[in-house]
Amino acid sequence: SKDLWIVSDRADDDITLKSADFFEKNDIAISNLTTKRAENLFWLGRYLQRGIVSARMIRLNIKHKIGINRLENTDASKIAQDTFDKALTHLTMTYPGFLEKQSWSKEINSILKNSSKVGSLPFTFSMLSGVSMNIKNQLTSEATKIFGRLEREWQGYVSKKNVTLTEHIEMLDKYLIYTMAYKELLKESIFKEQGLVFYEIGSSIEVAMLLISKMRSMLVFRYEKGVLNEVLKFMMDSYEAYNVYKIYYKSNLDLEFVVDFLVFEKNYPKSLFSIISNLVSLVESLIDDKEIKKDFDGSMEYISKLEDNLNSTDAKKLLVYDEEMFMMNEFDKFLEDATSLLIEFSNEFTKNFFSHYYE
């Protein structure tokens, strides 16, 4: 065969499939993000962190209980275990939980396997699955596969009867590995302009509130030395901060050092101070857009106030015991105020950004 050429009586037009119109980029400015998608990302950050923190706390609680049963059956360990049980109830808000005397095994099983119990790990995972499904089209295939595998493992675990404490721990280990991998893949999947900032704001709020909950449940009371050592170790392990603390302070656990490290240490990215400073920066970057700023008037005051509170005090000022109450009232009040400010901010943020009026 031969090539066939058709001669035209005019100059050729330049034609390409890569025309500007064909490949025009979408306008992905944050102000163009739908409020429903933004809300899903916000709650994705919150539920993901809630599940991770709860799973760590439950796992440590079970490990300590196993230690008491096998090795450490001392009065100090029993008192510490009672503290950890109540802290777990406050963290998950599965009331009345361990605040009332009941079977330890029955309550742990309920927190781990009762999906109808608000605050339980399966309830939180169900909420996480819902928001993950709503943003599935934004995720990488690896993120989708990781989460799908976790769902299959989790359903098999929840449906299994007569689970041992060791099997609980094994599943919690898997849960944490999968969710931590999923969390990192999320950051690679979503542009800031596609709403990553909403995910990070939700995540920061949740981490801060859960850290405060643990400190209020465990660090504001007066303990004997043996109990205090166990409580401080548990607190640091539950926040994955023990090894970092040892490197930083090069000393044994000390209440003042622990509080200073978890609350006020500016160089520790997981301290309350660092979380709130980052949250302020995230919100400020979000409301740089004039279309967004006009709907957000006044909401910054709550986290700005919390940032001011953190700047105006220190651990030494807060850690003063009330001999009658056997607790540190100033520290407890400081943490209570911090929780209230975060709740007010979250409510105001939700009201302004997720109203769905125009969609």
C-alpha positions as a printed Julia matrix, in Angstrom:
359×3 Matrix{Float64}:
   0.0     0.0     0.0
   1.0     3.62   -0.47
   0.47    6.77    1.6
  -2.36    8.92    0.33
  -1.88   12.68    0.47
  -4.72   15.13   -0.14
  -3.48   18.55   -1.16
  -5.4    21.51    0.2
  -5.71   24.87   -1.38
  -5.13   26.61    1.99
  -2.67   26.46    4.87
  -3.18   23.74    7.47
  -4.71   24.61   10.86
  -2.78   23.53   13.94
  -4.87   20.85   15.6
  -3.97   19.07   18.83
  -5.83   16.94   21.35
  -3.99   18.91   24.04
  -6.08   22.01   23.53
  -6.34   24.46   26.37
 -10.1    24.01   26.53
  -9.83   20.22   26.7
  -7.32   20.25   29.53
  -8.62   23.23   31.48
  -7.98   22.83   35.21
 -10.82   22.92   37.69
 -10.93   25.85   40.07
 -10.06   24.1    43.34
 -10.06   27.18   45.59
 -11.09   26.24   49.12
 -14.1    28.58   48.88
 -15.48   26.36   46.09
 -15.47   23.24   48.28
 -18.99   22.06   49.1
 -19.87   22.33   52.77
 -20.93   18.67   52.86
 -17.51   17.53   51.65
 -15.81   19.89   54.11
 -17.93   18.52   56.96
 -17.08   14.93   56.02
 -13.36   15.76   56.1
 -13.72   17.56   59.45
 -15.42   14.54   61.04
 -13.03   12.14   59.33
 -10.23   13.82   61.29
 -12.19   13.63   64.52
 -13.38   10.02   64.27
 -10.01    8.77   63.06
  -8.19   10.31   66.02
 -10.92    9.23   68.44
 -10.55    5.63   67.32
  -6.75    5.68   67.51
  -6.62    7.25   70.99
  -9.39    4.98   72.32
  -7.73    1.84   70.94
  -4.41    2.75   72.58
  -6.11    3.42   75.9
  -8.08    0.16   75.84
  -5.01   -1.86   74.85
  -2.94   -0.44   77.72
  -5.82   -0.97   80.14
  -6.03   -4.66   79.21
  -2.25   -5.1    79.4
  -2.18   -3.59   82.89
  -5.03   -5.85   83.97
  -3.14   -8.9    82.68
  -0.08   -7.72   84.62
  -2.11   -7.52   87.84
  -3.56  -10.99   87.29
  -0.15  -12.54   86.65
   2.51  -10.56   88.45
   1.62   -7.26   90.08
  -1.2    -8.05   92.45
  -0.35   -5.17   94.81
  -2.56   -2.54   96.4
  -0.85    0.19   94.34
  -1.53   -1.66   91.09
  -5.19   -2.23   92.03
  -5.67    1.46   92.82
  -3.93    2.39   89.56
  -6.14   -0.04   87.6
  -9.25    1.54   89.09
  -7.94    4.96   87.96
  -7.27    3.66   84.43
 -10.73    2.07   84.2
 -12.48    5.31   85.16
 -10.24    7.31   82.82
 -11.28    4.98   79.99
 -14.95    5.59   80.72
 -14.41    9.36   80.69
 -12.36    9.18   77.48
 -14.92    7.12   75.56
 -17.91    8.68   77.37
 -19.45    5.22   77.72
 -21.22    6.16   80.95
 -21.85    4.88   83.57
 -19.16    2.36   82.62
 -16.46    1.83   85.23
 -17.81    4.65   87.39
 -20.17    2.01   88.76
 -19.03   -1.3    90.22
 -19.54   -4.07   87.71
 -17.79   -6.93   85.92
 -14.54   -5.65   84.4
 -14.6    -8.22   81.58
 -18.2    -7.43   80.71
 -17.52   -3.68   80.42
 -14.34   -4.15   78.36
 -16.21   -6.47   75.99
 -18.99   -3.9    75.7
 -16.54   -1.1    74.84
 -14.85   -3.33   72.26
 -17.78   -5.15   70.66
 -21.1    -3.4    71.32
 -21.69   -1.28   68.2
 -24.93    0.16   69.59
 -23.14    1.62   72.62
 -22.34    5.26   71.93
 -18.64    5.89   72.45
 -17.58    2.26   72.07
 -14.8     1.46   69.6
 -17.14   -0.27   67.1
 -19.53    2.7    67.29
 -16.67    5.1    66.52
 -15.43    2.81   63.74
 -18.92    2.75   62.21
 -18.96    6.56   62.12
 -15.45    6.57   60.63
 -16.54    4.1    57.93
 -19.45    6.35   57.0
 -17.41    9.5    56.46
 -14.64    7.52   54.74
 -17.16    6.2    52.23
 -18.36    9.76   51.54
 -14.87   10.93   50.51
 -13.78    7.67   48.86
 -13.41    9.31   45.42
 -10.7    11.6    46.83
  -8.49    8.82   48.16
  -5.65    6.86   46.61
  -6.25    3.19   45.81
  -3.79    2.25   48.58
  -5.83    4.16   51.18
  -9.04    2.49   50.01
  -7.44   -0.97   50.15
  -6.02   -0.4    53.63
  -9.37    0.7    55.0
 -11.22   -2.13   53.26
  -8.87   -4.66   54.8
  -9.38   -3.14   58.24
 -13.16   -3.35   57.82
 -12.98   -7.06   56.96
 -10.68   -7.82   59.9
 -12.84   -5.77   62.25
 -16.1    -7.42   61.23
 -14.57  -10.86   61.76
 -13.39   -9.83   65.22
 -16.7    -8.27   66.3
 -18.69  -11.32   65.21
 -16.42  -13.75   67.07
 -17.62  -14.98   70.46
 -15.58  -15.77   73.58
 -12.59  -13.58   72.72
  -9.62  -13.81   75.12
  -7.73  -10.79   76.45
  -4.76  -11.73   74.25
  -7.02  -11.81   71.18
  -8.4    -8.38   72.13
  -4.84   -7.01   72.21
  -3.96   -8.62   68.88
  -6.96   -7.0    67.2
  -6.22   -3.63   68.77
  -2.64   -3.88   67.45
  -4.01   -4.49   63.95
  -6.53   -1.67   64.34
  -3.78    0.77   65.23
  -1.45   -0.35   62.42
  -4.19   -0.04   59.8
  -5.56    3.29   61.02
  -2.12    4.87   61.35
  -1.3     3.78   57.79
  -4.66    5.08   56.6
  -4.02    8.42   58.34
  -0.71    8.9    56.54
  -2.19    7.93   53.16
  -4.98   10.46   53.64
  -2.45   13.28   53.75
  -1.02   12.1    50.43
  -4.47   11.86   48.84
  -6.01   15.27   49.43
  -4.89   18.75   48.35
  -5.12   21.51   50.91
  -7.51   23.23   48.49
  -9.6    20.05   48.36
 -10.27   20.31   52.06
  -7.26   18.83   53.86
  -7.33   21.84   56.17
 -10.79   20.79   57.43
  -9.48   17.3    58.18
  -6.52   18.76   60.08
  -8.72   21.13   62.09
 -11.02   18.28   63.11
  -8.04   16.1    63.98
  -6.44   18.85   66.11
  -9.65   19.5    68.06
 -10.12   15.8    68.83
  -6.51   15.14   69.88
  -6.54   18.18   72.18
  -9.84   17.21   73.83
  -8.79   13.6    74.38
  -5.44   14.63   75.84
  -7.24   16.96   78.25
  -9.71   14.19   79.18
  -6.88   11.82   80.1
  -5.1    14.45   82.18
  -8.28   15.38   84.05
  -8.96   11.71   84.79
  -5.45   10.8    85.91
  -3.18   13.73   86.73
  -5.21   16.1    88.92
  -5.49   13.78   91.95
  -3.14   13.07   94.81
  -1.61    9.59   94.91
   0.87    7.7    96.99
   4.27    7.39   95.33
   3.8     3.84   94.05
   0.45    4.63   92.45
   1.7     7.93   91.01
   4.57    6.19   89.22
   2.17    3.76   87.55
  -0.27    6.53   86.62
   2.46    8.69   85.05
   3.84    5.72   83.09
   0.37    4.82   81.84
  -0.35    8.41   80.86
   2.83    8.73   78.84
   2.47    5.31   77.19
  -1.13    6.06   76.21
   0.14    9.14   74.36
   3.18    7.38   72.84
   5.34    9.95   74.65
   7.34    7.97   77.2
  10.51    7.4    75.16
  10.54   10.99   73.88
  10.16   12.24   77.45
  13.13   10.14   78.64
  15.33   11.54   75.88
  14.23   15.1    76.59
  14.45   15.14   80.39
  16.95   12.33   81.04
  15.21   11.64   84.32
  12.58    9.44   85.91
   8.94   10.36   85.56
   8.04   13.42   87.64
   4.56   14.96   87.8
   5.71   18.54   87.18
   7.96   17.49   84.28
   5.2    15.36   82.74
   2.65   18.18   82.89
   5.17   20.68   81.56
   6.01   18.31   78.7
   2.41   17.39   77.74
   0.89   20.84   78.19
   3.47   23.6    77.79
   6.5    22.27   75.87
   6.67   24.39   72.7
   9.22   22.11   71.03
   7.12   18.96   71.44
   4.67   18.79   68.49
   2.12   16.74   70.47
   1.94   19.07   73.5
  -1.32   20.9    74.1
   0.47   24.2    73.43
   1.72   23.0    70.02
  -1.66   21.52   69.05
  -3.51   24.75   69.85
  -0.88   26.93   68.14
  -1.17   24.78   65.02
  -4.97   24.92   65.22
  -4.87   28.73   65.32
  -2.59   28.75   62.26
  -4.85   26.35   60.36
  -7.93   28.45   61.01
  -6.12   31.67   60.14
  -4.98   30.17   56.83
  -8.53   29.06   56.12
 -10.15   32.43   56.75
  -7.61   34.33   54.62
 -10.19   33.79   51.89
 -12.49   36.84   52.1
 -15.55   34.82   51.1
 -14.93   32.55   54.09
 -13.86   35.23   56.55
 -17.13   37.13   56.38
 -18.97   34.05   57.72
 -16.51   33.4    60.53
 -16.65   36.57   62.56
 -15.95   36.02   66.26
 -15.22   32.29   66.16
 -11.46   32.73   66.57
 -11.89   34.22   70.03
 -12.27   30.8    71.69
  -9.01   29.22   70.54
  -7.22   32.58   70.84
  -8.34   32.71   74.47
  -7.07   29.17   75.02
  -3.73   30.09   73.46
  -3.52   33.09   75.81
  -4.27   30.86   78.8
  -1.44   28.53   77.84
   0.96   31.44   77.49
   0.05   33.0    80.83
   0.71   30.1    83.21
   2.99   27.1    83.76
   3.04   23.7    85.45
   4.42   24.98   88.76
   1.55   27.48   89.17
  -1.1    24.85   88.43
   0.21   21.93   90.49
  -0.93   23.1    93.92
  -2.77   20.53   96.03
  -5.97   21.28   97.88
  -5.48   19.28  101.08
  -9.22   18.98  101.68
 -10.11   17.86   98.16
  -6.97   15.72   97.65
  -6.59   17.14   94.17
  -5.11   20.09   92.27
  -8.06   22.39   91.76
  -6.19   24.99   89.71
  -5.0    22.39   87.24
  -8.44   20.81   86.99
 -10.07   24.23   86.43
  -7.49   25.09   83.78
  -8.25   21.85   81.91
 -12.01   22.29   82.34
 -11.82   25.78   80.83
  -9.7    24.44   77.95
 -12.35   21.82   77.18
 -15.13   24.4    77.26
 -13.26   26.71   74.88
 -12.6    23.87   72.42
 -16.26   22.82   72.52
 -17.39   26.4    71.94
 -14.97   26.76   69.05
 -16.04   23.45   67.49
 -19.72   24.39   67.76
 -19.14   27.82   66.24
 -16.94   26.38   63.49
 -19.58   23.78   62.64
 -22.37   26.33   62.62
 -20.52   28.67   60.26
 -18.98   26.2    57.83
 -21.39   23.28   57.67
 -24.82   24.89   57.44
 -25.51   23.57   53.88
 -27.84   26.52   53.25
 -26.99   26.84   49.59
 -26.51   23.2    48.6
